[in-house]
Amino acid sequence: MRHERLGLVGGIAADRPLIVAIVLAFGLTSIAIAGATSVDAAYGAALGMPDLLISLLIFAAAPLLLGAIPARSRMIRILIVVTVALLFLGLFFMTSVVDPFAGRVTLEAGAIIIALSAAFIFFGANFGAIARFAFIATVAAAFGVAGGLGLFALETPESTSAVGAFPTLAFALAAGVGIGVLADFSSLFAKGADAQRAAGVAAQYASAPAVYAAILTAAVAFGNEPALSLSLSWVAPAAVILAVAASLFTTSGALASRQASEMLAIEENRRQQSFRQLWRPVRRTLAPSFATAMLAVLGISTIAAAFNLTTPISLPNIAVVAAASIAAVMMFLSLQTGVFVFITLFSGIVLATWLWNVIGGPTLTNGDVGIALAMTAALYAQLGVAWRDARSPRLNARETTEAAMSDGLPTFVVSVVIAIAAFWAAQAAGVWSAGGSAALLVALLAVYGIIVGPAAMTALTHVLRRQGR
């Protein structure tokens, strides 16, 4: 276990959870009310101040809450899913004839919600405490977004339609930070730390990803919305900071306040053992020579795809990739994390853009692609940090990759699912018309990261080991 002392963030989160919760509740509520009362009804509807929050809770938080229900019997899980499906069908038929809500509850949205609920109900146990308590992080992030929406209403011009996507990005990034707190807490508690200290140290670890999320948002806002750069360049990151603070402090405070059971440590150990068994075939295949060859082929493919793009990647989004890589080095104090983010993110967006053009994917604006890139960079950084922490002189390249994926993959997967659900929620709420398409792009890049990430870890660890680093 890492024995760093609690810093300012960790100390506040673990030692004063109630005071922090009261301050956050008062501050975020005040900002949200001030924003809601300062704009006319048309702009408030464009921002989606009520609709976006409701959609985020239904799409992202509700499936996680259902997955947290302790149901050991498969039949009980099936009954829960069937009940959710029947409730939604009833809601669909009721709202289809009620004029104020006509067309707002769609079968497409229902299919996504039911699929997410079924996934967490049946497979959430494989992620241990991360899936069980993830609804805390998402609900807290939604509360933080309420304050962010108030800030947008107060400070952004009413003529824009771009601001609807940024609160959604704030929610997804904040939820990812909260999931990271849960993952670190589970790991530290399983290694012998008491609940309060584990929560404080986990919150301290999350401070770097929190600032990293704000930097990514600023890069997207400033580069892709030049007409609004003066306002969005600080409002969008500020909204992210509000959402991240709510998710980080609420999650860590809840973990520090509850009486943690030894079953939590047992579940975490079982999860790691199960992962090692599932990873064994990949470990046999992913030799350093094979991983290096895979990266070489990836580089050649990236260059070939870049020369055959019918729609080139915009300079602002290339700047987002550069900012994500440089910020990863600075915030995580790790050159290897920055290199990992750059390799996966740059090659990923080039190949994804080429494939998007080939299959005729929906048209996305530079801002939409930039938001998907920022979300993907935060996800890749989770794997990069796990790789940084897993490196040890006692582990060879394959063992390092296995340790990194064991710690980083659950956080990555749950964060991806929440981000995709959030993007779809924004489209369902009517505040971001390209939210569903951006969610598909994030899903494509996430699959790419799961495939290429382990190869990059293995190859780079082998190279660094040979150079004595």
Summary of the structure (lengths in Angstrom):
residues: 469
radius of gyration: 21.5
end to end distance: 22.3
largest distance: 69.3
contacts: 1764
relative contact order: 0.12
helix: 83%
strand: 0%
